[in-house]
Amino acid sequence: MIKINYMSTLFVGIDVSSKSNVVCAMDFDENQYISSSFKNNQPGADESPHLFIAFILQTSCQHAKF
């Protein structure tokens, strides 16, 4: 079983609606790092993972929980 250090985890929430998807990412201490909106279509779906990957690569985040 993998033990996760929640202090170094990025928590990601996605609110999905018919026209857009709103994304929020924060750490254990509720510091908000990503707050963005994407259209609910293929280009929007393609854009959002790149935002998370870029953030994770630039920080010391060791885990992401979606």
N, C-alpha and C positions, 0 to 999 in steps of 0.2 A: 504494500500500500504506500502511495506517495504522500508525504507530509508536505502541506503547502504553507508557506510563510505568508499569512495574510497581510502583514505589514508591507510586503513588497509586491502586492497583487494589484493589478488594474481591474477595477470592476466596471463593466460596460453594460449599459441599458439601452435598448432600442425600442422606441414607441412607434409602432407601425400603423399608418392610416392609409386610406385609399389614394391620397395624393402625395404624401411625403412620409419620410421616416426621420424621426428626431433621435439623435444619438447623444448620450452623455457618458463620460468616462471619468471616474474618480478613484482616489486611493482610499486606504483604510481610514485615514484621518479626514475624509470628506473634502479633500482638496480637489477641485474640479479642473481637469486637464483638457478635456475635449467636450465641446458643446456645439453641435452642428446639425444641420438639416439637409437631407438629400431627397430628391424627387423619387417617388416610388415607381421607378422604371429601370430598365437595364443599365443605362448610363449611371444612374444613382447607385444602383447595387454594385457596379464596378468601382465606383469612387470610394465608398466607405472602407473597404478592407485596406486600401493603400494608406489611408489616414491612420489607422491603428498600427499597421506595420511600421510606418515611419516613426510614430511616437514611441513604440516599444524599442525600436533600434536606437533611438536617441536618448533613452533614459535607462535607469537601473531596474526597470520593471522586470521581474523574473517570471511572472504568471499573468494571464488575463482570463477573467471569468466573464462569460457572456450569458 
